[in-house]
Each structure stands twice: as C-alpha cells, then as structure tokens.
Amino acid sequence: MRTLVSALGAQGTGVKFAELVELAREHGLFETCIGRAEDGKIDRPERTAFSRLLTRYDRRLVLGLRFLVEGKGRARRYRVERVGNDAHDRNDIPDGRT
C-alpha cells in the first residue's frame, strides 16, 4: 500500500478505479487480488476484493499522506493529500497534551 500511495501522490490528482488498478499493476502490487497486467481485465470478484481493500484504507495515513476515497459507485475517485505538521493531524489520536 505504501508504494501505491507514494505513486498516487506523485501524480498529484485523483484517479478512477481503473486507473488505480493500472497503477498498481505497473508497480507489481496486489497481484493476488487483481491479477497480472497480461490480460488487462479484472473480473468482478477481483474488483470487489480490491475495492474493499481500498475502502479499508480510506482516511488512513500512509507515509505522511492521507489516502482518500471520494464519491460513490461509478463516480468514486481515489486520491492522497499531504498532511500538515499539526500534532493532531499526524496522530489522529488525542494524547492529552495541549
């Protein structure tokens, strides 16, 4: 997931699901989930499994970037945003310090 998030961060824009699958295949990621790039197609069970995996990472911090899933259905887009230096943003868990 770290490699995917950093590659997505390098693009700087949100992408659709098919573009994210292509990006993952370019980097050789999640081959057990989405298959290899040779066939170019992704079947429904693979698509569902990969989509659920991505949804579990929604709003999580990965390498100082926040992975975001926006929209619903066919309008869904995936993007990352750089997180600021605020302690609350870095940890997302209040630690009692003020």
N, C-alpha and C positions, 0 to 999 in steps of 0.2 A: 504494500500500500504506500510505503514511503516513496518508492520510485515513481509510482503513478501520480502521487500528489506533487512531487517536485517537477515532473514532466508537465503536468497540468498547470502548475504555477509559472513555468517558463513560457507557456502560451499566452497567459495573461487574460484570456477570455473564457467565458463559459462554453461548454460543449454539450452536444446532444449525446444520447446513449450510444448510438452507432459510432460516433467519433471517439468516444471514450473506450469502446471496445477495440477500435482500430489502434488507438494509442497504447492500450495495454498489450495488444498483440505485437506491436512494433518493438516493445521492450521485453517481450517474452514473459509477461506476467499472467497469472491466473489461468495457465493452460489447462489445468484440470477442470476449471469452471467453464471457460469459454472456448476451449479448443485451440487449435493452432491456426495460423493465418493461411494455410494452404487452401482450405476450402472456401474461406471468405464468408461463409454463412454461420449463423448462430441459431440453434434450434430453440424452441420455446422453453423447455426445461432449463437449458443453459442460460438463456436470457433472464428467466425468473430468478435463478440462483444468484447470478451476478448482480442483478438489480437489488435483491435483498441484502447481499453483502455490502453494496454501496450505501444502501439506506441505513445500515447499522453504523456507518462512519459519518453520518450527517452531523454537522456542527462539531466534530471532533478536531482536536489539534494534532497535527502531524508535521513534525519538523518546523514548527513555528508558523505553520499555515493552517487556516481553518478550512476544512473540506465542507462544502455546502451543496445540498441537493435542493433545488428550487423548482416549483411548479408541480403539476400532476399529470399523469398519463403521458400522452404524446408530446406535451409541452414541457416536460421535465428537462432541466438543464443541470449540469454539474460544473462547479467552479471552486476556486480556492481564493481566499483573501488573506493578506498578511495581517498578523495580529500585532497590536500595539504593545508598548512596553509597560502598560499598566499591570500591576501585580494581579488584579482580579481577572483580567483577560488572559494572563499567562496560565493561571492555575484553574480557573473556573470553580474553585472551591474556596470559600472564605476560611481563612486560617486564624481569625480572631485578632489579627494585628490591625491597627488603624494608622 
